[in-house]
Amino acid sequence: MDFIYRRGYRGLLKAAILDWAGTTVDYGSFAPTAVFIKLFSTRGVQIKMEHARGPMGLMKKDHLRSIAFHPEVKSAWEVAHGQPVTEADVDEMFADFVPMQMDCLAEYAQVIPGVPSMVESFHRAGMKIGSTTGYTREMMEVLVPAARANGYCPDAWVSATDVPAGRPYPWMAYQNIIQLGVFPMEACVKIGDTLVDIEEGLNAGMWTVGLTLTGNMLGLTEAEAKALPQKVLDVKRKAIAEQFYKAGAHFVADGLADCLDVVKEINFRLWRGDRP
């Protein structure tokens, strides 16, 4: 037999699975960063912004653990406490982190400009909107209604504690697809502002888009980003885009509001028979 049959999806995108902080709300992704810095300071350990931002996108306890066991932070912990940081310390800090994060989430629930109109465009294109996050369910029960009041409400959301493991595992993405009732996986695009968002999307078999300016990778408020000289911003944008492409992202865009052309390109590639 010279040929074998292979199914190939040739339809349009059916769903976009979006991240939260830095993608749809909280321009610059400041809510987790501020709390992690404050949390470690209560233990006599001063961490840098880059320590707090480095693991962004992970389930928040995994994020905390990654910070705590960073070589520089481990060293500072030993100086402050006279002994190495342990998993028990991580458990204790996470217990304090949860209420600290929940107390400030509503303050960081401002919707990123252009997100509501882009969600409307996705809906008009026949796409459903799902979402994944590093936040726990109890945190999301604060953030979701606050974001809804500010103009953003996805069709589905799944938290890192709703599934066996958070990013980079694809379980949250899969659970979204079940809730939304869409398939196949190549008919979905994962959009986020962290490298682990890209890994999650790739592991789920989806198209992936990294956002360069609105989230954790740039780490600036909207006003700060706009105040940068254009040449400086262009250099930073290019460097961030390179990181996303090295992580396997299919596309990059400045923010969610700039993704309509990306959706059109993916639809063309699906029609052509391409897969992520």
C-alpha positions in Angstrom: 0.0 0.0 0.0 1.5 3.3 -1.1 -0.7 5.7 0.9 -2.2 5.9 4.4 -5.1 8.0 5.6 -4.3 10.9 8.0 -7.0 13.2 9.3 -6.3 16.9 9.0 -8.3 19.8 10.5 -8.9 22.5 7.9 -11.4 24.7 9.8 -11.0 28.0 11.7 -9.9 28.7 15.3 -12.5 27.8 17.8 -11.0 29.1 21.0 -8.5 31.4 22.6 -7.1 30.3 26.0 -5.9 33.5 27.7 -3.7 34.1 30.7 -4.8 36.6 33.3 -2.2 38.9 35.0 -0.2 40.7 32.3 -2.4 39.4 29.5 -6.0 40.5 30.3 -5.7 42.3 33.6 -3.0 43.9 35.7 -0.8 45.6 33.0 2.8 44.7 33.8 1.7 41.8 36.1 2.4 43.6 39.4 0.0 41.8 41.9 2.1 38.7 42.4 5.4 40.5 42.3 4.6 43.0 45.0 3.3 40.3 47.4 6.4 38.1 46.9 8.8 40.9 47.6 6.8 41.9 50.8 6.5 38.2 51.9 10.3 37.6 51.8 10.9 40.9 53.5 8.8 39.7 56.5 11.4 36.9 56.8 14.3 39.3 56.8 15.2 38.5 53.2 15.3 41.2 50.5 14.7 39.8 47.0 15.1 41.6 43.7 12.4 42.3 41.3 14.0 39.8 38.9 13.8 37.1 41.5 10.0 37.7 42.0 9.3 37.9 38.2 11.5 35.0 37.0 9.1 32.1 37.7 6.0 34.1 36.7 3.2 31.9 35.3 3.8 28.9 37.5 1.2 27.9 40.1 1.9 30.3 43.0 3.3 27.8 45.4 5.7 26.5 42.7 6.5 30.2 42.0 7.3 30.7 45.7 9.4 27.6 45.8 11.4 28.6 42.7 12.2 32.0 44.3 13.1 30.5 47.7 15.6 28.1 46.1 17.2 30.6 43.7 20.9 30.5 44.6 21.0 34.2 45.5 17.9 34.0 47.6 19.0 30.8 49.3 22.3 32.5 50.3 20.4 35.5 51.7 18.1 33.2 53.6 21.0 31.3 55.2 22.6 34.7 56.3 19.3 35.8 57.8 18.3 32.5 59.4 21.5 30.6 60.0 20.3 27.6 58.1 19.1 26.6 54.6 15.6 27.3 53.4 13.4 24.1 53.6 10.2 22.9 52.2 8.6 23.5 55.6 9.6 27.2 55.2 8.0 27.2 51.8 4.8 25.7 53.2 4.8 28.3 56.0 5.4 31.2 53.6 2.7 30.0 51.2 0.2 29.9 54.1 0.9 33.6 54.6 1.1 34.4 50.9 -2.5 33.3 50.1 -4.3 35.9 52.3 -1.7 38.6 51.3 -2.4 38.0 47.6 -6.2 37.8 48.0 -6.2 41.1 49.9 -4.7 43.0 47.0 -6.1 41.2 43.9 -9.1 43.5 43.4 -6.7 46.4 43.3 -4.9 44.8 40.3 -8.0 43.8 38.4 -8.0 46.7 36.0 -8.5 45.4 32.5 -5.7 46.0 30.0 -6.8 48.5 27.3 -8.1 46.8 24.2 -8.9 43.5 25.9 -12.8 43.8 25.9 -12.9 44.9 22.2 -10.6 42.1 21.2 -12.7 39.5 23.1 -15.7 40.8 21.2 -13.7 40.4 17.9 -12.9 36.8 18.9 -16.5 36.1 19.7 -17.6 37.6 16.3 -15.1 35.3 14.7 -16.8 32.3 16.3 -14.2 31.8 19.0 -14.8 31.0 22.6 -12.6 32.4 25.4 -11.0 30.2 28.0 -8.4 31.1 30.6 -5.7 29.6 32.7 -3.7 31.1 35.6 -1.1 30.5 38.2 -3.5 31.7 40.9 -5.4 29.3 43.1 -9.2 28.9 43.0 -9.7 31.0 46.1 -7.7 33.8 44.6 -9.6 33.6 41.3 -12.9 33.8 43.2 -11.7 37.3 44.1 -10.2 38.3 40.8 -12.9 37.0 38.4 -15.8 39.1 39.8 -13.5 42.2 40.1 -12.4 41.8 36.4 -16.1 41.3 35.4 -17.0 44.5 37.0 -14.2 46.2 35.0 -15.4 44.8 31.7 -13.7 41.4 31.2 -15.3 38.0 31.6 -14.1 34.9 29.8 -16.4 32.0 28.8 -14.4 29.6 31.1 -11.6 29.8 33.6 -9.6 27.1 35.3 -7.1 27.7 38.2 -3.9 25.9 38.9 -5.5 24.2 41.9 -8.4 22.8 39.9 -6.1 20.3 38.1 -3.4 17.8 39.2 -0.6 20.3 38.4 -0.3 23.8 37.0 1.9 25.0 34.2 3.9 23.9 32.3 1.5 20.9 32.3 -1.4 21.2 29.9 -4.1 20.1 32.3 -5.7 23.6 32.7 -5.8 24.0 28.9 -7.4 20.6 28.5 -10.0 21.4 31.2 -10.9 24.7 29.5 -11.4 22.8 26.2 -13.8 20.4 28.0 -15.7 23.3 29.6 -15.9 25.1 26.2 -16.8 22.0 24.3 -14.3 22.6 21.4 -11.8 20.4 19.6 -9.4 19.6 18.1 -6.5 21.1 20.0 -5.1 22.7 16.8 -8.3 24.7 16.6 -7.1 26.6 19.8 -4.6 29.2 20.5 -2.9 29.9 23.9 -2.0 33.5 24.5 0.1 34.7 27.5 2.8 37.0 28.7 5.2 34.4 30.2 7.5 31.7 28.8 5.7 29.1 30.8 2.4 30.1 29.1 4.1 29.2 25.8 5.2 25.8 27.2 1.7 25.1 28.5 0.2 25.8 25.1 2.8 23.7 23.2 2.3 20.8 25.6 -1.4 21.1 25.0 -0.9 20.9 21.2 -2.2 24.5 20.6 -0.9 27.5 18.7 0.9 29.9 21.0 1.3 33.7 21.1 3.7 35.5 23.5 2.8 39.1 24.5 5.8 41.4 24.7 4.7 44.7 26.3 1.7 44.3 28.6 3.0 41.7 31.0 5.8 40.2 33.1 8.5 40.2 30.5 8.7 44.0 30.2 7.4 44.4 33.7 6.3 48.1 33.4 3.0 49.9 34.0 1.3 51.2 30.9 2.4 54.8 31.7 6.0 53.6 32.2 6.0 51.7 28.9 4.6 54.7 27.0 7.2 57.0 28.6 10.2 55.0 27.2 11.9 56.4 24.2 10.8 54.6 21.1 14.2 53.2 20.3 14.6 51.8 23.9 11.1 50.3 23.7 11.9 48.7 20.3 15.1 47.1 21.7 13.3 45.7 24.7 10.4 44.4 22.5 12.9 42.7 20.2 14.8 41.0 23.1 11.5 39.8 24.6 10.3 38.5 21.3 13.5 36.5 20.8 13.0 34.8 24.2 9.4 33.9 23.2 10.5 32.5 19.9 13.3 30.5 21.5 10.7 29.0 23.9 8.8 27.8 20.8 6.1 30.5 20.4 4.5 30.5 17.0 3.8 34.3 17.1 4.4 37.3 19.3 2.4 40.5 19.7 2.6 43.6 21.8 -0.6 42.8 23.7 -3.9 41.0 23.3 -5.3 44.0 21.5 -2.8 43.3 18.7 -3.7 39.7 18.1 -6.5 39.9 15.4 -4.0 39.6 12.6 -2.4 36.7 14.3 -5.7 34.9 14.4 -6.2 35.6 10.7 -2.7 34.1 10.0 -3.4 31.0 12.0 -6.7 30.5 10.2 -4.9 30.8 6.9 -2.3 28.2 8.0 -5.1 25.9 9.2 -6.8 26.2 5.8 -3.4 25.3 4.2 -3.2 22.2 6.3 -0.6 23.4 8.8 -0.6 22.2 12.5 1.0 23.8 15.5 
